[in-house]
Amino acid sequence: MKAGSRSQSAVHERIRPQDAVLFLVTAALLVALPWMLVSAGSEPVEYRDQRTLTDVTVPAWSGLLAFVIPFLVWPGMKAWYLLKKPAAAKLGPGGMRLFDDFSGLYLRQGAKKVNLGWDEVRRVVLWRRRTLWLKCIPGWTSQVGVEKRDDWYEADLREPTAKDLNSREHRPDGSPIRLGCMLRSRSVRLSPAAFNHLAAEIARFAPQVEVVDERTFGKRRVLQSGTP
C-alpha cells in the first residue's frame, strides 16, 4: 500500500475487558488513597536503604505511596495510549497496513507488520491465540491476520475437512489449521469490536476480500464473503 494514498481510514483498538477491570480497580484505589494515607499517619518510621546501607527516617504514609505509585504506573500507561488512539490498522484504496501491539500498552509499533495491496489479500481472519494474563492466568487474546492469495498450505490439503474444523486438537493454539504459521506471521492483536470496524472499512475499499471470524472451534462467521 502506498503511504501517500488518499482517503485513508484508521482503525483503533478498543478497551479490552481485562483492562476495564484493571481501570476500575485503579479508580477504586485512587478514591481510597486519601483515607489510606490518613490511616497510615505521619509518625516517623525508619528503614534501611539497601543500596547505601544507611538508615532513613520518613513519615509512615510514604511507605504506602512507595507501594501504590508503582501499581498505578502500568494502568496509567495503558490509559494514556488508549486515549491517544494510535492506529492499529490503516486502510485505503491501495491496500491495508497493520501495526503490531507493544507489550499490551495499546501503543502500536511504528514498523508495519502487514503492508499489502488489495490485489494481494485473499482473506482477513479474526482468530484467538492462547495467552497467560499476568503470566499465570490462562486465557485467549484476539488476533487479526491476513491470508495472501499466493500462500501455500499442506501438500495435498488446501482447505480443512469437517473433522478438522470441529477438532480442538487440530487447533491447539487457536489458529485456523489451513492458515498456520503464515497467518500468525501476519497477525496483530485486535479486539472483536475493532475488528467489526475493520471489516466495515474492508467492505468499503475491497468488497472482493473475504472477512471471517474463526475464534470458535468448528464455527466460521462470515462477515464478508468476497467476490471472485
Residue pairs with C-beta under 8 A, 6 or more apart in sequence:
1 90
1 92
1 94
1 95
1 96
1 97
1 115
1 116
1 117
2 94
2 95
5 92
5 93
5 94
5 95
6 92
6 93
7 92
7 93
8 90
8 91
8 92
9 90
9 91
9 92
9 201
9 204
9 205
10 87
10 89
10 90
11 87
11 88
11 89
11 90
11 91
11 190
11 194
11 197
11 198
11 201
12 85
12 86
12 87
12 88
12 194
13 82
13 85
13 88
13 101
13 106
13 189
13 190
13 191
13 194
14 191
14 193
14 194
15 23
15 82
15 191
16 191
18 133
18 139
19 75
19 78
19 82
22 75
22 78
23 75
23 78
23 79
26 71
26 72
26 75
26 76
29 68
29 71
29 72
30 72
33 68
36 64
36 68
37 61
37 64
37 65
40 60
40 61
40 63
40 64
41 59
41 60
41 61
42 59
42 60
42 61
43 59
43 60
44 57
44 58
44 59
44 60
45 57
45 58
45 59
45 60
45 62
45 63
46 55
46 56
46 57
47 55
47 56
47 58
47 63
48 54
48 55
48 56
49 55
49 56
77 105
78 104
78 105
78 106
81 105
81 106
81 107
82 106
84 106
86 99
86 106
86 107
86 108
87 99
87 108
88 98
88 99
88 101
88 108
88 188
88 190
88 194
89 96
89 97
89 98
89 99
89 144
89 188
89 190
89 198
89 201
90 96
90 97
90 99
91 97
91 198
91 201
91 202
91 204
91 205
92 205
93 205
94 117
94 118
95 115
95 116
95 117
95 118
95 120
95 121
96 114
96 116
96 118
96 121
96 124
96 146
96 202
96 205
96 206
97 112
97 114
97 115
97 116
98 112
98 113
98 114
98 144
98 146
98 186
98 188
99 108
99 109
99 110
99 111
99 112
99 113
99 188
100 108
100 109
100 111
100 113
100 188
100 189
101 107
101 108
101 109
101 188
101 189
102 108
102 109
104 189
113 186
113 187
113 188
114 146
114 186
114 188
116 146
116 148
118 205
118 206
118 208
118 209
119 149
120 148
120 149
120 150
121 146
121 147
121 148
121 149
121 206
121 209
122 147
122 148
122 149
122 151
122 209
122 210
123 146
123 147
123 209
123 210
123 211
123 212
123 226
124 144
124 145
124 146
124 147
124 198
124 199
124 202
124 209
124 210
124 211
124 212
125 144
125 145
125 146
125 147
125 176
125 179
125 183
125 211
125 212
125 213
125 214
126 142
126 143
126 144
126 190
126 192
126 195
126 212
126 213
126 214
126 215
127 142
127 143
127 144
127 145
127 174
127 175
127 176
127 179
127 183
127 187
127 214
127 215
128 140
128 141
128 142
128 143
128 174
128 215
129 140
129 141
129 143
129 173
129 174
129 175
129 184
129 187
130 138
130 139
130 140
130 172
130 173
130 174
131 138
131 139
131 140
131 141
132 138
132 139
133 139
140 174
140 215
141 189
142 189
142 190
142 191
142 192
142 195
142 215
143 175
143 184
143 187
143 188
143 189
143 190
144 187
144 188
144 190
144 195
144 198
145 175
145 179
145 183
145 184
145 186
145 187
145 188
146 183
146 186
146 187
147 179
147 182
147 183
147 186
148 182
148 186
151 179
151 182
152 182
153 178
153 180
157 178
158 178
159 178
160 170
160 176
160 177
160 178
163 170
164 170
164 177
165 177
165 217
165 218
165 220
166 217
166 218
167 217
167 218
168 217
170 177
171 177
171 217
174 215
175 183
175 184
176 183
176 214
190 198
192 213
192 215
195 213
196 223
199 211
199 223
199 224
202 209
202 211
202 224
203 211
203 224
207 224
207 226
207 227
208 226
208 227
208 228
209 224
209 226
210 222
210 224
210 225
210 226
211 222
211 223
211 224
211 226
212 220
212 221
212 222
212 223
213 220
213 221
213 222
213 223
214 220
214 221
